[in-house]
Amino acid sequence: MSERKLSNSALNEGATRATAAPPRSTMHILSNIVAIYGLLVVFIFVLIVFGALRPHSFLSVSNVNSIMVSQSVTAMLALAEMLPLATKQFDLSVGYHLGMAQILIIGLQVQQGLSWPVAAGMILTLSVLVGFLNGALVTWLKIDSFIATMGVGTLLYGISNWYSNGEQIVGMSLSESFTNMTGIVHGLPLPALYVAVLAFILWIVMERLPVGRHLYVIGSNVRAAELTGIRVSNHIMGAFVASGFISGIAGIVLGSILQTGTPSVGPEYLLPAFAATLLGATSIRPGRVNVIGTLLSVLVLAFSFSGVQQLGAPFFVQYFFNGGILIVAVGLSVYAARRRQRAATTPKTA
């Protein structure tokens, strides 16, 4: 009699578990969908809300083109920041690097009389050397990337102010081919096209080539990467060099947009780029930085702030906006990384 009762209770418990399993599975699927496509949903929501509140201006061609041009530099800088972050290293020099490249691309044309392709070649060569310096400080001298890149960035800021004497360099004699670099062709802003090409190349590298997978492995577990034969120092060095090269490109594009060399313009791009990269790690590939998530973050931040501005927010709201987004982005990226780690270590049940 007791055995029959035990078997009946076991059957009832099994049935209860069987009926309870589907809801947990459904919640898990919904949770994954929200984690992967959350930023895309937020972006669509932003477009709908502000488009309804400001139907004649928010989604106008002029406003969209303006956002695409102005945010192309932020997007490039965020992609530059993404590469070291994939290995869990920081590059806080990208904003100062951007400012130096922007000063030089104007100054070398106006003051030294160089053609813009020659000036751009010199700047990109210098950018590679700056990236190499960052990588050497981190990999060879074992200086923490936060300290090393902040120090290098401060040096670059000093170079910018020394070269420009702390004043604006007005681009009075810039060639037409240089100023047309950031124009609009067939309704498409050229800076947005540059970002699309760069993003596609980086997506191929990070998602389809071994080097990208190696960077993620290093960021996940350095010791495991070493045991599998990955040359950690070489990959970290390469990430910093590529970050420097992309920062140089962003500075050249910014110079073509502004057509004026301003020594103080670079650092203000650091916070939005950093926030966009970290926020991008919460979507598409939750728990790790990725190209598509980074671009979505830039679009969400740009269109959100544009909508807030059109509703009459004062100029200083931008600083609250960027600072708040950075705090939220860091929190969400840490949560996404922990969630990804738990999912990887939790054994699967039948």
C-alpha positions in Angstrom: 0.0 0.0 0.0 2.8 2.4 0.9 4.7 1.5 -2.3 1.6 2.3 -4.3 1.3 5.7 -2.6 4.9 6.4 -3.2 4.6 5.5 -6.9 1.5 7.7 -7.3 3.2 10.6 -5.6 6.2 10.2 -7.9 4.0 10.2 -10.9 2.2 13.3 -9.7 5.5 15.0 -9.1 6.7 14.1 -12.5 3.5 15.3 -14.1 3.8 18.6 -12.2 7.3 19.0 -13.4 6.3 18.2 -17.0 3.5 20.7 -16.9 5.7 23.3 -15.3 8.6 22.9 -17.8 7.0 24.6 -20.8 6.4 28.0 -19.1 10.1 28.1 -17.9 11.2 27.2 -21.4 8.9 30.0 -22.9 10.2 32.5 -20.4 13.8 31.6 -21.3 13.1 32.0 -25.0 11.5 35.4 -24.4 14.3 36.5 -22.3 16.8 35.6 -25.0 14.8 37.5 -27.6 14.7 40.6 -25.5 18.4 40.3 -24.7 19.4 39.9 -28.4 17.0 42.4 -30.0 16.4 44.8 -27.2 18.3 47.7 -28.7 16.5 47.3 -32.0 13.2 47.4 -30.3 14.3 50.5 -28.4 15.4 52.2 -31.6 12.1 51.5 -33.3 10.3 52.8 -30.2 12.3 56.0 -30.2 11.5 56.6 -33.9 7.8 56.0 -33.3 7.5 58.2 -30.2 9.5 61.2 -31.4 8.2 60.8 -34.9 4.7 61.2 -33.5 5.6 64.1 -31.2 7.5 66.0 -34.0 6.1 64.6 -37.2 7.3 67.4 -39.5 10.9 67.6 -38.3 12.1 64.5 -36.5 12.0 62.1 -39.4 12.6 64.7 -42.1 15.4 64.1 -44.6 17.4 67.0 -43.4 17.3 65.9 -39.8 18.1 62.3 -40.6 21.0 63.3 -42.8 22.3 65.7 -40.2 22.3 63.0 -37.6 24.0 60.5 -39.9 26.8 63.0 -40.8 27.4 64.2 -37.2 27.2 60.7 -35.6 29.5 59.1 -38.2 32.5 60.2 -36.3 31.1 58.9 -33.0 30.3 55.6 -34.7 33.9 55.3 -36.1 35.3 56.1 -32.7 33.0 53.5 -31.0 34.2 50.9 -33.5 37.8 51.8 -32.7 37.1 51.4 -29.0 35.4 48.1 -29.6 38.6 46.3 -30.6 40.6 46.7 -27.4 37.4 46.2 -25.3 37.0 42.8 -27.0 40.2 41.7 -25.1 39.0 43.5 -21.9 41.5 46.4 -22.5 40.6 50.1 -22.5 41.7 52.7 -25.0 41.0 56.0 -23.5 43.2 57.8 -26.0 40.8 57.6 -28.9 39.1 61.0 -28.2 42.4 62.8 -27.9 43.7 60.9 -30.9 40.7 62.0 -32.9 41.3 65.6 -32.0 45.0 65.4 -33.0 44.2 63.9 -36.4 41.5 66.6 -37.0 43.9 69.4 -36.1 46.7 67.9 -38.3 44.5 67.3 -41.4 43.6 71.0 -41.4 46.9 72.4 -40.3 49.1 70.4 -42.7 47.0 71.7 -45.6 46.7 75.3 -44.4 50.0 75.9 -42.7 52.4 73.5 -44.5 50.7 73.6 -47.9 50.4 69.8 -48.3 47.8 68.1 -50.4 45.2 66.3 -48.3 46.1 62.8 -49.5 49.7 63.4 -48.4 48.5 64.8 -45.1 46.1 61.9 -44.6 48.9 59.4 -45.3 51.1 61.1 -42.7 48.3 61.2 -40.1 47.4 57.5 -40.6 51.1 56.5 -40.3 51.3 58.5 -37.0 48.0 56.9 -35.9 49.4 53.4 -36.4 52.5 54.5 -34.3 50.2 55.8 -31.5 48.3 52.5 -31.5 51.6 50.6 -31.4 52.7 52.8 -28.4 49.5 52.0 -26.5 50.0 48.3 -27.2 53.6 48.3 -26.2 52.8 50.0 -22.9 50.2 47.4 -22.1 51.8 44.2 -23.4 55.5 44.9 -23.0 55.6 47.1 -19.9 52.5 45.6 -18.4 51.0 49.0 -17.5 47.3 48.9 -16.9 45.5 49.9 -20.1 43.4 52.5 -18.3 46.5 54.4 -17.1 48.6 53.8 -20.2 46.0 55.0 -22.7 45.0 57.9 -20.6 48.6 59.0 -20.4 49.1 58.7 -24.1 45.8 60.6 -24.7 47.0 63.4 -22.6 50.3 63.6 -24.5 48.3 63.7 -27.8 46.2 66.5 -26.4 49.3 68.4 -25.6 50.6 67.9 -29.2 47.3 69.2 -30.5 47.5 72.4 -28.4 51.3 72.8 -29.2 50.7 72.5 -32.9 47.7 74.8 -33.0 49.1 77.1 -30.3 45.8 76.5 -28.5 43.8 78.3 -31.2 41.6 77.3 -34.1 43.1 76.7 -37.5 40.6 78.0 -40.0 40.5 76.0 -43.2 40.6 78.9 -45.7 42.5 77.1 -48.5 41.1 73.6 -48.3 40.8 71.7 -51.6 37.3 71.0 -53.0 38.1 67.3 -53.1 38.7 67.3 -49.4 35.6 69.3 -48.4 33.5 67.1 -50.7 34.6 64.0 -48.8 31.7 64.4 -46.4 29.0 65.6 -48.8 25.7 64.0 -49.9 25.6 61.9 -53.0 22.3 60.6 -54.4 20.7 61.5 -51.0 23.2 59.4 -49.1 25.6 61.1 -46.7 29.1 59.9 -47.5 30.3 59.7 -43.9 27.5 57.2 -43.3 28.8 55.1 -46.2 32.3 55.2 -44.7 30.9 53.9 -41.5 29.0 51.1 -43.3 32.1 49.9 -45.1 34.2 50.0 -42.0 31.5 48.2 -40.0 31.2 45.5 -42.6 35.0 44.9 -42.6 35.1 44.7 -38.8 32.0 42.4 -38.8 33.8 40.0 -41.1 36.9 40.1 -38.9 35.2 39.7 -35.6 32.5 37.2 -36.6 33.9 35.2 -39.5 37.7 35.1 -39.1 39.9 33.3 -36.5 41.5 36.6 -35.4 38.1 37.9 -34.2 37.4 34.7 -32.2 40.8 34.9 -30.7 40.1 38.4 -29.5 36.9 37.2 -27.8 38.7 34.3 -26.2 41.4 36.6 -24.8 38.7 38.8 -23.4 36.9 35.9 -21.9 39.8 34.0 -20.3 43.5 35.0 -21.0 44.8 31.8 -19.4 42.6 29.7 -21.6 43.7 31.6 -24.7 47.4 31.0 -23.8 46.7 27.3 -23.3 45.1 27.0 -26.7 48.2 28.5 -28.4 46.8 32.1 -29.0 49.5 34.7 -29.0 47.9 37.0 -26.5 50.3 39.9 -26.7 50.3 40.0 -30.5 46.5 40.1 -30.6 46.3 42.8 -28.0 48.9 44.8 -29.8 47.0 44.4 -33.1 43.8 45.5 -31.5 45.4 48.8 -30.2 47.1 49.4 -33.6 43.8 48.9 -35.4 42.1 51.2 -32.9 44.6 53.9 -33.6 44.3 53.6 -37.3 40.5 53.9 -37.2 40.8 56.9 -34.8 43.0 58.6 -37.4 40.4 57.9 -40.1 37.7 59.4 -37.8 39.8 62.5 -37.3 40.2 63.0 -41.0 36.5 62.7 -41.6 35.8 65.1 -38.7 38.2 67.6 -40.3 36.3 67.4 -43.6 33.0 68.0 -41.8 34.1 70.9 -39.6 36.7 72.4 -42.1 38.3 74.0 -39.0 40.9 72.6 -36.7 39.8 72.9 -33.1 42.2 71.5 -30.4 39.5 70.9 -27.8 37.0 69.0 -30.0 38.4 65.5 -29.6 37.8 64.7 -25.9 34.1 65.4 -26.1 33.7 62.4 -28.4 35.2 59.9 -25.9 32.2 59.5 -23.6 29.6 59.0 -26.3 31.8 56.5 -28.1 32.6 54.6 -24.9 28.9 54.5 -23.9 27.8 53.3 -27.3 30.4 50.5 -27.3 29.4 49.3 -23.8 25.7 49.6 -24.5 26.2 47.6 -27.7 27.5 44.7 -25.6 24.0 44.3 -24.1 22.4 43.4 -27.5 22.8 41.2 -30.6 25.7 39.3 -28.8 24.8 39.9 -25.2 27.9 39.9 -22.9 30.5 40.9 -25.5 31.1 43.9 -27.7 30.0 43.5 -31.3 29.7 45.6 -34.4 26.0 45.6 -35.0 25.2 46.3 -31.4 27.6 49.2 -31.3 26.0 50.8 -34.4 22.6 50.3 -33.0 23.7 52.0 -29.8 25.0 55.0 -31.7 21.7 55.3 -33.5 19.6 54.9 -30.3 21.6 57.6 -28.5 21.7 60.0 -31.5 18.0 59.8 -32.4 17.0 59.9 -28.7 19.0 63.1 -28.0 17.8 64.7 -31.3 14.2 64.0 -30.2 14.8 65.5 -26.7 16.4 68.6 -28.3 13.5 69.1 -30.6 11.2 69.0 -27.6 13.0 72.0 -26.2 15.6 70.5 -23.8 18.4 72.9 -22.9 21.9 72.3 -24.2 23.3 71.0 -20.9 21.0 68.1 -20.9 23.4 66.4 -23.3 25.9 65.9 -20.4 23.3 64.4 -18.1 22.2 62.2 -21.0 25.7 60.9 -21.9 26.7 60.4 -18.3 23.5 58.6 -17.4 23.7 56.4 -20.5 27.3 55.5 -19.7 26.3 54.3 -16.2 23.3 52.4 -17.5 25.5 50.9 -20.3 28.2 49.7 -17.9 25.6 48.1 -15.6 23.8 46.4 -18.4 27.0 45.2 -20.0 28.2 43.7 -16.7 24.8 42.0 -16.3 24.8 40.6 -19.8 28.4 39.3 -19.4 27.4 37.5 -16.2 24.3 36.1 -17.8 26.3 34.8 -20.7 28.8 33.2 -18.3 26.0 31.5 -16.3 24.5 30.2 -19.5 27.8 28.8 -20.6 28.5 27.1 -17.2 25.0 25.8 -16.5 24.6 22.2 -17.6 21.8 21.6 -20.1 19.0 19.4 -19.1 17.0 17.1 -21.3 
